[in-house]
């Protein structure tokens, strides 16, 4: 029935003179999200409104699913476009629309009319009353509820007339690409995909880096991370996943450094590698899934020592979250079931039995001097031999 959709946004509406930049970015992201869908689509905008129209058959459920993954969209309203017409003809169209859309009419409803076209003979209040009256005459089983109706029939009178009664929630946020780019340290756990999703929701384009440690971690562990990136990419668009072979660096640290400091020193070199890749790819920050106190490497003391190696800002959107909060979001974005698959990453393989929770920066830097003979060469090799996988959502 529906070949047109009104796309509503929220936060974009308060952007003032720069709003057109965000609107244009949202239009672009909608077009990107619909690539590969059956059918032909046209995305257009007018002040305060974005429209999606199809001139051919399409899979309604597929289109809705893709739009529900576009950051910046607050609501998706399947609608009917009508040419400007006299009130009596409009009432008939509304009655027809309601009858086709709602076979069960034992419902409560209200009418929300907006007359932006001031030349129309009825104002908004008059339209509310007249359209509601026409619906009650046509379908006596209906009941009016202006506070919490089951159905909100919306009539917008502009150059054309837009008729809709449903708003499918979108993910909100800001369109991808309106706030630069950052590099996500993506593991196979629950936290990092959620962290990437949260930063992307603020309009940040993301790429990702994964630290692989063969033969201690399997190809299935690597595929798990690729699968997680694929879920996240439904919201962010394509992600370049940089796969770093971290085995030689980990073994060298294991041989040369105190074992209670392994996690912190390894983490510092992960951050260094991630930052090198980030700078190479014009990123303005790093993203991690750290939450204060969750593990030994995420105490405030540990985060202080980890941060010392970075010049780029490190975004930690989960920093104050409980695990239950993070799990709830991971289920919402469909990454949870993949994250809990039993394929370990390099962080869990080389973890110390009794890791230090209050590391001293001076001590860590002193012990890192024992790596000076080979670490620069290993670092360079890790960067040069990395694999780059383009992860696409569909």
C-alpha positions in Angstrom: 0.0 0.0 0.0 2.8 2.5 0.9 5.2 3.8 -1.6 6.3 6.9 0.4 7.8 7.5 3.8 8.2 10.6 5.9 11.6 10.4 7.7 11.6 12.3 10.9 14.7 13.5 12.8 15.0 15.0 16.3 18.4 16.4 17.3 19.2 17.6 13.8 16.3 20.0 14.2 18.2 22.2 16.7 21.3 22.6 14.6 20.4 26.2 13.5 22.2 27.5 10.4 24.2 24.3 10.0 21.2 22.1 9.9 21.4 21.6 6.1 24.8 19.9 6.6 23.2 17.3 8.8 20.1 16.9 6.6 22.3 16.4 3.5 24.4 13.8 5.4 21.2 12.0 6.5 19.9 11.9 2.9 23.3 10.5 1.8 23.2 7.8 4.5 19.6 6.8 3.6 20.7 6.3 0.0 23.7 4.3 1.1 21.5 2.1 3.4 19.1 1.3 0.5 21.8 0.2 -2.0 21.2 -3.3 -3.1 17.5 -3.2 -2.2 15.0 -4.3 -4.8 13.3 -1.3 -6.4 14.2 2.2 -7.2 14.1 5.0 -4.6 14.2 8.8 -4.5 15.2 10.6 -1.4 14.4 14.3 -1.2 14.1 17.0 1.4 12.0 20.1 2.2 12.5 22.4 5.2 12.2 20.2 8.2 11.2 17.1 6.2 12.9 14.2 4.5 11.0 12.0 2.1 11.6 8.5 0.6 9.6 7.5 -2.4 9.6 4.4 -4.5 8.5 4.3 -8.1 8.5 0.5 -8.3 7.8 -2.7 -6.3 10.0 -3.2 -3.2 10.4 -5.3 -0.1 8.7 -3.2 2.5 10.1 -5.2 5.5 13.7 -4.9 4.1 13.4 -1.2 3.5 12.1 -0.6 7.0 14.8 -2.8 8.6 17.5 -0.8 6.8 16.1 2.5 7.7 15.9 1.4 11.4 19.7 1.2 11.3 20.4 4.7 10.0 21.7 7.0 12.7 19.9 10.4 12.6 16.5 8.9 11.9 14.1 9.4 14.8 11.0 8.0 13.2 9.8 6.4 9.9 6.3 7.2 8.9 4.8 5.1 6.0 2.5 7.6 4.3 0.2 8.4 1.5 0.8 11.4 -0.7 -2.3 13.2 -2.0 -2.6 16.1 -4.4 -4.1 19.2 -2.9 -7.9 18.7 -2.8 -11.0 20.2 -1.3 -12.0 19.2 2.3 -14.8 16.8 1.2 -12.5 14.9 -1.1 -9.9 14.8 1.7 -12.4 13.3 4.2 -13.1 10.5 1.7 -9.4 9.8 1.2 -8.9 9.6 5.0 -11.8 7.2 5.4 -10.4 5.0 2.6 -6.9 5.1 4.1 -8.2 4.2 7.6 -10.4 1.3 6.3 -7.5 -0.2 4.3 -5.0 0.2 7.1 -7.0 -0.9 10.1 -9.4 -3.9 9.4 -10.1 -4.0 13.2 -11.7 -0.7 14.1 -12.5 -1.2 17.7 -9.8 1.3 18.5 -9.3 4.7 20.1 -8.0 7.4 17.8 -7.3 11.1 17.5 -6.6 13.3 14.5 -3.5 15.6 14.3 -3.9 18.0 11.5 -1.2 20.6 10.5 -2.0 23.2 7.9 1.3 24.6 6.7 -0.3 25.8 3.5 -2.2 28.8 4.7 -4.3 29.0 1.5 -6.2 25.9 2.5 -9.8 26.7 3.4 -9.7 25.0 6.9 -7.2 25.7 9.6 -5.6 23.0 11.7 -8.3 22.9 14.5 -11.1 22.8 11.9 -9.4 19.9 10.1 -9.0 18.0 13.4 -12.7 18.3 14.0 -14.0 17.6 10.5 -11.7 14.7 9.8 -12.5 13.1 13.2 -16.2 13.6 12.6 -16.0 12.0 9.1 -14.1 8.9 10.6 -16.7 8.5 13.4 -19.6 8.6 10.9 -17.8 6.0 8.6 -16.7 3.7 11.5 -19.0 4.1 14.5 -17.0 1.6 16.5 -14.2 4.0 16.8 -13.7 6.0 20.0 -11.9 9.3 20.5 -9.0 9.5 22.9 -7.0 12.7 22.6 -4.5 11.8 25.3 -3.4 8.2 24.7 -5.0 7.1 21.4 -4.1 3.7 19.8 -4.1 5.4 16.4 -3.0 8.9 15.7 -4.2 9.9 12.2 -1.9 12.7 11.0 -2.9 15.0 8.1 -0.2 17.5 6.9 -1.5 20.1 4.4 1.4 21.5 2.5 1.9 21.8 -1.3 0.7 18.3 -1.2 -1.2 16.5 1.6 0.6 13.8 3.6 -1.5 11.2 5.4 0.0 8.8 7.9 -0.8 7.2 11.3 2.3 5.2 12.3 5.8 6.1 13.4 8.3 3.3 13.5 11.2 4.3 15.8 14.6 4.8 14.4 17.9 4.7 16.2 18.2 8.5 16.7 21.6 10.1 17.0 23.4 12.0 14.2 24.2 10.9 10.7 27.5 9.0 10.2 30.2 11.3 8.9 29.1 14.5 10.6 31.6 14.2 13.5 34.8 12.9 11.9 36.3 9.5 12.2 37.8 7.2 14.9 39.4 3.9 15.2 37.7 1.2 17.4 39.8 -1.4 19.2 37.5 -4.3 18.5 37.8 -7.6 20.4 35.5 -10.6 20.5 33.9 -9.5 23.7 30.6 -7.9 24.6 31.9 -4.4 25.3 33.8 -3.1 22.3 31.1 -3.5 19.7 28.7 -1.6 22.0 31.3 1.2 22.4 31.8 1.5 18.6 28.0 1.6 18.2 27.6 4.4 20.8 30.3 6.6 19.3 29.0 6.0 15.8 25.6 7.1 17.0 27.1 10.6 17.6 27.9 10.8 13.8 31.4 9.4 13.9 32.6 7.2 11.0 34.5 4.2 12.4 37.1 1.7 11.3 38.5 -1.0 13.6 41.6 -2.8 14.6 41.7 -6.4 15.9 44.7 -8.0 17.6 45.1 -11.7 16.5 47.5 -14.1 18.1 47.8 -17.3 16.1 48.2 -20.1 16.9 47.0 -19.2 20.4 43.8 -17.7 18.9 42.0 -19.6 16.2 40.6 -18.5 12.8 37.2 -18.9 14.4 38.1 -16.2 16.9 39.0 -13.9 14.0 35.8 -14.7 12.1 33.9 -13.9 15.3 35.3 -10.4 15.3 34.5 -10.1 11.5 31.0 -11.1 12.3 30.7 -8.5 15.1 32.0 -5.8 12.8 29.4 -6.8 10.3 26.6 -6.3 12.8 28.0 -2.9 13.8 28.4 -2.0 10.1 24.6 -2.2 9.6 24.6 1.1 11.6 27.9 2.6 10.5 28.3 1.6 6.9 31.4 -0.3 5.7 34.2 -0.8 8.2 37.8 -1.4 7.3 39.0 -4.0 9.9 42.7 -4.0 10.4 43.9 -7.4 11.7 47.2 -7.2 13.5 49.3 -10.3 14.1 50.2 -9.6 17.7 51.8 -13.0 18.6 55.5 -12.0 18.4 55.0 -8.9 20.4 53.0 -10.7 23.1 55.6 -13.5 23.4 58.4 -11.0 23.6 56.7 -9.0 26.4 56.0 -12.4 28.1 59.7 -13.2 28.0 61.0 -9.9 29.1 58.6 -8.2 31.5 57.2 -9.1 35.0 54.1 -11.3 34.5 51.9 -9.2 36.8 52.4 -6.3 34.4 51.8 -8.3 31.2 48.3 -7.1 30.6 49.2 -3.4 31.1 52.3 -3.5 28.9 50.5 -5.4 26.2 47.6 -3.0 26.4 50.0 -0.1 25.9 51.4 -1.6 22.7 47.9 -2.3 21.4 47.1 1.4 21.9 50.3 2.4 20.2 49.6 0.2 17.2 46.0 1.3 17.0 47.0 5.0 17.2 49.6 4.5 14.4 46.8 3.0 12.2 44.4 5.7 13.2 46.7 8.5 12.3 47.5 6.8 9.0 43.8 6.7 8.2 42.9 10.3 9.3 41.1 9.4 12.5 40.7 11.9 15.3 40.4 9.5 18.1 40.5 5.9 19.5 37.5 4.0 20.9 37.6 1.3 23.5 35.0 -0.6 25.5 36.6 -0.1 28.9 34.5 0.4 32.0 36.0 1.5 35.3 36.9 -1.5 37.5 35.6 -4.2 35.2 39.0 -6.0 35.0 42.5 -5.3 36.2 43.5 -3.3 33.1 40.5 -1.0 33.6 41.1 0.4 37.1 41.7 4.2 37.2 45.4 3.5 37.8 45.6 1.2 34.8 43.7 3.6 32.5 46.1 6.4 33.5 49.1 4.2 32.5 47.5 3.1 29.3 46.5 6.6 28.3 50.1 7.8 28.6 51.2 6.3 25.3 48.4 8.0 23.3 48.4 11.4 21.7 44.9 11.1 20.2 41.9 11.3 22.5 40.6 8.0 23.7 36.8 7.7 23.7 35.4 5.3 26.4 31.6 5.6 26.1 31.1 2.7 28.5 33.3 4.1 31.3 30.5 4.3 33.9 28.3 1.5 32.7 27.5 -1.7 34.7 27.9 -4.9 32.8 24.1 -5.3 32.7 23.8 -2.0 30.9 26.3 -3.0 28.3 24.6 -6.4 27.8 21.3 -4.8 27.3 22.6 -2.6 24.5 24.5 -5.6 22.9 21.2 -7.5 22.7 19.5 -4.5 21.2 22.1 -4.3 18.4 22.2 -8.1 17.9 25.9 -8.5 18.9 25.4 -10.3 22.2 24.9 -13.9 20.8 28.1 -13.6 18.7 30.1 -12.0 21.5 29.5 -14.8 24.0 30.7 -17.6 21.5 33.5 -19.4 23.2 36.4 -18.3 21.0 39.1 -16.5 23.1 41.0 -13.4 21.9 44.6 -12.6 22.6 43.8 -10.6 25.8 42.4 -13.6 27.6 45.1 -16.1 26.3 48.0 -14.2 27.9 46.4 -12.8 31.0 48.4 -13.0 34.2 47.2 -15.0 37.2 47.6 -12.0 39.5 47.7 -8.9 37.4 48.7 -5.6 39.0 45.7 -3.3 39.6 47.5 -0.2 40.6 50.5 0.0 38.2 53.0 2.8 38.6 53.8 4.5 35.3 57.5 4.9 36.3 57.8 1.1 37.0 56.0 0.2 33.8 58.3 2.5 31.7 61.3 1.1 33.4 60.4 -2.5 32.7 59.6 -1.6 29.1 63.2 -0.7 28.5 64.0 -4.4 28.5 62.1 -4.6 25.2 64.3 -2.1 23.5 66.4 -4.6 21.5 63.6 -5.9 19.3 60.3 -4.1 20.0 60.7 -1.4 17.3 61.3 -4.0 14.7 58.3 -6.2 15.9 56.1 -3.1 16.0 57.0 -2.2 12.4 56.5 -5.8 11.2 53.1 -5.9 12.8 52.0 -2.8 11.0 53.4 -3.9 7.6 51.9 -7.4 7.7 48.5 -6.5 8.9 45.5 -7.7 6.9 42.7 -5.2 6.0 39.2 -6.7 5.6 36.4 -4.5 4.3 33.4 -5.5 6.3 30.0 -4.6 4.6 26.6 -4.8 6.2 24.7 -6.7 3.5 
